[in-house]
C-alpha cells in the first residue's frame, strides 16, 4: 500500500527541480499539504517558483494562464469544487480560449474527505462543466498508482491545458498492475458478457460489483478504467456494442459525466446495447458528512443496483425480495441465491441421473444461469 498524495508531492518537487520553467501555484492552506517540510529539499530559486495566491481562486487561474502565455509551465492545485465553479469563467476565458499550457489539479473531487465541510466543498458537476470548454483535456485517474503516474507524466510531456481530477488522493494504491493506455479505456480485469466502466475512485466499487454480478449471471464482467475522459475512447465502446456486451458505468459524479458521454457514443453509433448508468445523486453529501473517511463508498445502494441489473438482463420487474428467506429443500422447486441483502429466486429443474447423481439446471426469469 502506498499513499498517492505523497507521490503527487514528490512528483511536483521533482519537476520543480529538473525544469526551471515549472511553476506551482497553490491556494491558501494547500502549501502544507503539497510541499513537505516547507520545501526543505528545494533551493531558494525553486521555492521562489511556488506561488501561494491565497484564497483567490479566480486570480490564481489568471496568473497561471499569464505564466503559460510567457512560456512557463504552471501547475495550479486547488480543491476541485472551487476550480470548477468559483473560477469557471477564468478557466473558460483565460485558459481554454487561449489554449494556455496550464495543468489544473483538482483535489478532493466528488465526495472526498473534505466533504465534512459541507456541500460547498464537494463537486459532482466538474466533468460536465469542463467538458463543454474548448481545448481542455480531462483526466480522472483511479486510486491505483500506475494510473496516477501515467497521467502526471503525460501532463508534463504534452502541451495544452489539462484538468486532472483527483477524487481523494489520500486513498492508498493497492499496487495493482495493468496496462495503462493514455486517451484509451484501460482494461483492468478480463471477463465476458458485461463490462463495468468506472472512473476515478469508483474502481474499488467496480471490483466489488463484479463479484456480485458473477454470482448472479455466472460470468465475470470485464472491468475498464476511464482515466481519460476527454478525448474519450469511443472505439472501445463501439467494439463492446458489436460484441453485444452489456455496459455499466460507475462514477462519483452527477449527470453530465461518464454516463452521459457513453450515452452519446451509443446514440451516435446507432446500435442497440443494454446500458446501466450509475452515478451520484446531488443530495448524497448528507450521507457523506456522517462518515468522513468512508462516506464516498455509500454513493451506491448496492442492493438497488443488483435489482436494476437483474431487470436489465432478464427483463422482469419481479423475482426478487429484500428480506431473508428460508426454503425447505425437500421437494423444493425453487432455490435462493443471496447477493448482499437480496434473495433472488431461481427455478430448479432436476434432470436425468448421470452416474448415480442428479443433474440440476437453474433458471432466473426463464433464462438459464447455472
N, C-alpha and C positions, 0 to 999 in steps of 0.2 A: 504494500500500500504506500502511496506517495502523495503528498499534498500538492495539488495543482496550483494553488496560489503562490506557493514558494517557487514553483517552476517559472511562473509568469514574472515574478520579481527578479529572479536570476536572469531570465532572458532579456528583460528590459535593461538591466545593468550591463549585460554583455554587449548589447548593440550600442549602448551609450559609450562604451569603451572602444569598440572597434570602428565606429563610424562617427566622425565629428559633425556630420550633417543631421544626426538624430537628435531630436528634442523630445522631452517628456513633459507634457502638460497635465497637471492634476488639479483637482478641485477640493480645496479645504483639507479635511482630515484624512484624505487618502494618502497623504505623504507617509504617514507612519505605517500604512499597510504595504505600500509598494516598495519603498526604499528602506531596507533593513538597516538598523543601527545608524539611521540618519546619513546613509551613504558613506559610511566609514571606509569602504573599499574603493571609493571613487576619488579622483583627483579634484582639485578646485575647479579646473576647467570643465570637467564632466558634470560636477554638481551645478555649475552655472547654467547648464542646459536643461536643468529641471526647473520648471516654472510652476509655482503654486499660485494659481489665479484667484483662489478664494472662492467664496460662494457666489460665483458669477459665471454660470454655465454658458449663457449666450456669448459673453465676451471670450470665453475660452475657445469656442468654435471659431470665432472671428480671428483670434490671434493665431490659432493653428493653421487656418486657411492662408493667412498672410505669410506665415513662415514657409508654407509649402510653395506659394507662388514666387518666393525668393530662392527656391531651390533646396530648401531644407526638407527633412523627413520627420515631421512631427507625429507623435503618438499622443492621443488625448484619452485619458481614462476618467470615467465618472460613472455614477450609478446610471444604469440603462433607463430607468424611469425618467430621469431629468434630461438625458440626452435625446430621447425620442419625443418628448412633449415640450418641455420648457425651452429647449434650444432648437426646436424643429425648424423654425424659419431660417435660422443661421445655417443649419445643416443643408437646407434646401438651396439658399441663395449663395452663401459664401463658399460652401464646399462643393456641392454637387454640380451646380450650374457652371462653376469654374473648373470642374474636373480636377480639383486640387488633390495632391498626393498626401492625404491625411488618413491615418489609421485610427478609427474610433473603436475604443474598447469599452463596451457597456457591461459593467459587472452587476451581479445580483439581479439579473433579468428574471422575469416570471415571479414566482413566489420564493425568493431567496431568503436567507437568514435575516435579512434586513426587514422582512415583512412584519416583524414585531412593531415596526414604526408606523404601520398602517398602510392603507391602500395607496397613499401618495408615493410610497417607496416601492410599490410593486409595478411591474409592467407586463401586460399581456396583449399589447397592441403595437409594439415597436416594429415587428416584421411587416405588418400591414402598412404602417405609415412609411417606413423606409423603402419598401418595395415599389412604391409609387414614384420615387425620386429618380432622376436620371443619373447614369454613370456609377451609381453606388453598388458595389458588390457586398453580399450579405453572407456571413458565416455564423453557424451556430453549432460548435463542436460539442460532443458529449463530454462526460467527465473522464473519459479514457485519455491518458497522457499521449498515446500515439496520435490521436486526432488533434489535440491542442498544439502539439509540437508542429505538425504539418501546417496547420492554419497560421500559426505565428510566423513560421518560416516563409510561407507563401506571401503573407502580407509584407514582409520585409523585402522580398526579392522582386515584387511586382509593383509597377507604378499605378497610381489612381486611387480614388477614395474607396475605403472598405470599412464595413461595420462588423466587428467581431462580438457576437452576443454570448456572454458567459453567464449561464443560469445561476450557478452558485460555485465559484471557483474554490471554495473551501472543501468541497466534496473530494475525497481521495479517489485516485485512479485505482482500479482493480488489477492493473497490469496486463489487461487483455491485449493480444497482438493480432492484428488483421491488416489487410492491405488497404491503406487509406489513399484514395484517389481524389485529388482536388477537382472540384467542379463536376464530380460524379457522385452518385449514391455508392457508399461503400458497403459491401456485403460483410456483415459481422458473423452470421451463422447460416449454414446451409439448411435447406428444408424444401418443402413442396406444398403446392396447392393453395397456401396462404402466405402472404408477405406482409410483415409488420414493418412499416417505415417510421422510424422515430427521429426526432431531432432534439439536440441538447440533452438535458439531464434525463429525458424520458427513456433512454436506452436501458437503464436499470429496470424500468417498468415493463419494457418490451420483452425482456428476458423472462420476467415473471408471468406475463400473459401467455408467452409461448408455451410454457409448461402446461397451463390450463387448457389451451387450445389442443395441444397434443392429446390430452385425456379425453376431450370431447370428440375429436374427429379421428384420432388415431394417427394423425400426420403432424410432424413437427414443422412449424412455419419457418420460412426464410425470415431473417432479420436484417434490415438495412438501416444504416445511419445516414441521415440527410444533414451532414455538417455543412454542405454548400447549399444555401437557399437560393442565391442568385449569383451567377447563372444557374438555373435549375436543370437537373439531368432528366430531360423529357424522354430521351431514348430508352432508358431502363424501364420507365413506366409503360411505354408502348410495348416493350418486349414482354412485360408481365401480363398485359392485356391480351396479347397474341397467344400467350400460353394458358389463358383462362384462369389466371391466378387471382384469388380474392385479395384485395388490397385494404389494409388497415393503416391509418396514420395516427401517430401519437405525438402530442406536443403540449408544452406548458405555455399556451398562447390562446387567445380568443380567436373568433372567426376572422379570416383575412390572412392567416399564416400558412403553414404547410398544407393543411387540408384544402384550403381554397386554391392553392397553387396546383396541387394534384388534381383537384376537380376540373380546373381549366384545361389541364393536359388531357384528361379523359374526354371532356366535351369536344375538344379540338380534334382528337383522334377519331372520334365518331364511332367507336365500337363499344358494345355493352360489357360491363365488368361489375362484379359485386364489390362494393366500396363501403367501408365503415370508417368515418372520420371520428376521432376522439380528441377533443380539445377542451381547454379550461373555460369554465363559466366565469363571468366577470365579478361575481359576488363571492368567489371562493376564498378571498383574502380573510374573511371572517373565520374560516376553518383554520387557516394557516396561523393566525395570531395566537391560537391556543397551543400550538406546538411549534416552537421556533425552529427546531432542528429537523423535524420530520414532516412538517405540515405540507410540503410540496408533494409528498407521496400520497396525500389524501385527495389529490386533484381528480382522481377517478374512482367512482363507485365500481369496484371490481365485479361484484355480483350483477349489477345492472349491465355492465359490459358483456358478460357471458350470456345474459338474456338476449341482448341485441345481436350478438354473434350467432347464437342458435337460430334466431328468427331469420337472419340474413342467409345462413347456409341452408337451413332446412325448410324455410318458407312457412312457418307456423307461428301463431301468436299464443299458442298454448303448449303444454307439455312440460312445464317446469313449475316448481313451487319454491318458496323461500323458507321452508322450515324442515327440520329433521324428520325423517320418516323411517320406520322400521317395517320391513317386509318379511312375511313368513315365506321362506324359500320352498317349503314343502308344497308342491303343486303350483308354484308361482308362475305366472305368465309374464311378469314384468320384473326387472331388476332396476336398482337405482345407482346412478353414477353421481357421486358427490364432488362438486367443484366449489371450493370456498364454502359459503353458507347455502348454496343452491343444491337442489337434488334434481337431476334430470332422469326422467323415466325412459327406459329402453324396452322395447318388445324383445322377448326372448323366444327363440324357436329351437326346439330340440330336433336334431337330425338323426339319421340312422346311426346305429352303433358302428364304430370302427375300432377293431382290436379291443373290444370289451368296454370302450369308453363312449359316452355320449358326446356328440359334436354340437356346439351351440353357434348360433348366429344372432347378433344383436342389431336391432334397428331403432333409429331415433327419428320419429316423424316420417316413417315409411322408407327411410334410406339406411342401408346397412352401414354401420360404423365400426363394428368389431367382428 
